[in-house]
């Protein structure tokens, strides 16, 4: 519960900072790219984290099987997802600049689903403290990374890349 509260507070702080830094137009483009990419988030996530948590909690000996199979399936789904994102963006007539922002946001979304998949193993073996620490560190890294981008007058691409790196 403390982790969830901390994550939500940190996310709110970053949103406020970025909204002020990027201005309404820049923040709108940033939010659009992330929202558009997340429309496709179901595919690379595919409920694997929940399935892993449940099955590995029941039988910890299955962990190596779920790690190896999960990585193969998630890699394939990531490629398919990026293709779908690019195709949908092309169909909707997005500019080349917007397409690149959306693709970077798509990579961020895939990184995020992979992190959640990895953290599901900690959850399965009841390492909730580790899960909480990782989530809070990722969000804290996002705040400090965003402030670094702002300090060096970076833009949306740099913010998306910093978010990916901190993840």
C-alpha positions as CSV (number, residue, x, y, z in Angstrom):
1,X,0.0,0.0,0.0
2,X,2.9,2.4,0.8
3,X,4.5,1.5,-2.5
4,X,1.3,2.2,-4.4
5,X,0.9,5.6,-2.7
6,X,4.6,6.4,-3.3
7,X,4.4,5.5,-7.0
8,X,1.2,7.6,-7.5
9,X,2.8,10.6,-5.7
10,X,6.0,10.3,-7.7
11,X,4.0,10.0,-11.0
12,X,1.9,13.1,-10.1
13,X,5.1,15.1,-9.3
14,X,6.6,14.1,-12.7
15,X,3.4,15.0,-14.5
16,X,3.3,18.4,-12.9
17,X,6.9,19.1,-13.7
18,X,6.6,17.9,-17.3
19,X,3.4,19.8,-17.9
20,X,5.1,23.0,-16.8
21,X,8.3,22.4,-18.8
22,X,6.8,21.2,-22.0
23,X,3.9,23.7,-22.2
24,X,0.5,22.6,-23.2
25,X,1.4,21.7,-26.8
26,X,4.5,19.8,-25.9
27,X,2.9,18.0,-23.0
28,X,-0.1,17.1,-25.3
29,X,2.2,15.6,-27.9
30,X,4.1,13.7,-25.2
31,X,0.9,12.4,-23.7
32,X,-0.5,11.5,-27.1
33,X,2.6,9.4,-28.0
34,X,2.4,7.5,-24.7
35,X,-1.4,7.0,-24.9
36,X,-1.3,5.9,-28.5
37,X,1.4,3.3,-27.8
38,X,-0.4,2.1,-24.6
39,X,-3.4,1.3,-26.8
40,X,-1.4,-1.7,-27.9
41,X,-0.2,-2.6,-24.4
42,X,-2.4,-5.7,-24.1
43,X,-0.4,-7.6,-26.7
44,X,3.1,-7.6,-25.2
45,X,1.7,-7.9,-21.6
46,X,-0.8,-10.6,-22.5
47,X,-1.5,-11.4,-18.8
48,X,1.8,-13.2,-18.5
49,X,2.7,-11.5,-15.2
50,X,-0.5,-12.6,-13.5
51,X,-0.1,-16.2,-14.9
52,X,3.5,-16.3,-13.8
53,X,2.7,-15.1,-10.3
54,X,0.0,-17.6,-9.8
55,X,1.8,-20.6,-11.3
56,X,5.3,-20.0,-9.8
57,X,3.7,-19.3,-6.4
58,X,2.1,-22.8,-6.6
59,X,5.3,-24.5,-7.8
60,X,8.6,-22.5,-7.6
61,X,10.3,-25.2,-9.6
62,X,8.5,-23.9,-12.7
63,X,10.4,-20.6,-12.5
64,X,13.1,-21.3,-15.1
65,X,10.4,-22.7,-17.5
66,X,8.4,-19.5,-17.2
67,X,11.4,-17.2,-17.5
68,X,12.7,-18.9,-20.7
69,X,9.3,-19.4,-22.4
70,X,8.2,-15.9,-21.3
71,X,11.2,-14.2,-22.8
72,X,10.7,-15.9,-26.1
73,X,7.0,-15.2,-26.3
74,X,7.5,-11.6,-25.1
75,X,10.2,-11.0,-27.7
76,X,7.9,-12.2,-30.5
77,X,4.9,-10.2,-29.2
78,X,7.1,-7.1,-28.9
79,X,8.0,-7.3,-32.6
80,X,4.4,-7.8,-33.6
81,X,3.3,-4.9,-31.3
82,X,5.9,-2.5,-32.8
83,X,4.7,-3.5,-36.3
84,X,1.1,-2.9,-35.4
85,X,1.9,0.5,-33.8
86,X,3.8,1.6,-36.9
87,X,1.1,0.3,-39.2
88,X,-1.7,2.0,-37.3
89,X,0.3,5.2,-37.1
90,X,0.8,5.1,-40.9
91,X,-2.9,4.4,-41.5
92,X,-3.8,7.4,-39.4
93,X,-1.5,9.6,-41.4
94,X,0.8,10.7,-38.6
95,X,3.8,12.8,-39.5
96,X,7.3,11.2,-39.5
97,X,8.2,13.1,-36.4
98,X,5.1,11.9,-34.6
99,X,5.6,8.3,-35.8
100,X,9.1,8.3,-34.3
101,X,7.8,9.6,-31.0
102,X,5.1,7.0,-31.0
103,X,7.6,4.2,-31.8
104,X,9.8,5.4,-28.9
105,X,6.8,5.4,-26.6
106,X,6.0,1.9,-27.9
107,X,9.5,0.7,-26.9
108,X,8.9,2.3,-23.5
109,X,5.6,0.5,-23.1
110,X,7.3,-2.8,-24.1
111,X,10.1,-2.2,-21.5
112,X,7.4,-1.5,-18.9
113,X,5.5,-4.7,-19.6
114,X,8.8,-6.6,-19.4
115,X,9.6,-5.1,-16.1
116,X,6.2,-6.1,-14.8
117,X,6.8,-9.6,-16.1
118,X,10.2,-9.7,-14.2
119,X,8.7,-8.3,-11.1
120,X,5.9,-11.0,-11.1
121,X,8.6,-13.5,-10.2
122,X,9.4,-11.5,-7.0
123,X,5.8,-11.3,-6.3
124,X,5.4,-15.1,-6.8
125,X,8.0,-15.9,-4.2
126,X,6.6,-13.3,-1.9
127,X,9.5,-10.8,-2.1
128,X,7.2,-7.8,-1.8
129,X,9.8,-5.6,-0.3
130,X,12.0,-6.1,-3.4
131,X,9.0,-5.4,-5.6
132,X,8.2,-2.2,-3.7
133,X,11.8,-1.0,-3.8
134,X,12.2,-1.6,-7.5
135,X,8.9,0.3,-8.3
136,X,9.9,3.2,-6.1
137,X,13.4,3.4,-7.6
138,X,12.1,3.3,-11.1
139,X,9.8,6.2,-10.4
140,X,12.5,8.1,-8.5
141,X,14.8,7.6,-11.4
142,X,12.1,9.0,-13.7
143,X,11.9,12.2,-11.6
144,X,15.7,12.7,-11.5
145,X,16.1,11.8,-15.2
146,X,13.3,14.2,-16.1
147,X,15.0,17.0,-14.1
148,X,18.3,16.2,-15.9
149,X,16.6,16.5,-19.3
150,X,15.1,19.8,-18.2
151,X,18.4,21.0,-16.9
152,X,20.0,20.3,-20.3
153,X,17.0,21.8,-22.2
154,X,16.0,18.4,-23.8
155,X,12.8,17.6,-25.5
156,X,10.2,14.9,-25.8
157,X,12.5,12.3,-27.3
158,X,15.0,12.7,-24.5
159,X,12.3,12.4,-21.9
160,X,11.0,9.2,-23.5
161,X,14.5,7.8,-23.7
162,X,15.3,8.7,-20.1
163,X,12.1,7.0,-19.0
164,X,13.2,3.9,-20.9
165,X,16.7,4.0,-19.4
166,X,15.4,4.4,-15.9
167,X,13.1,1.5,-16.4
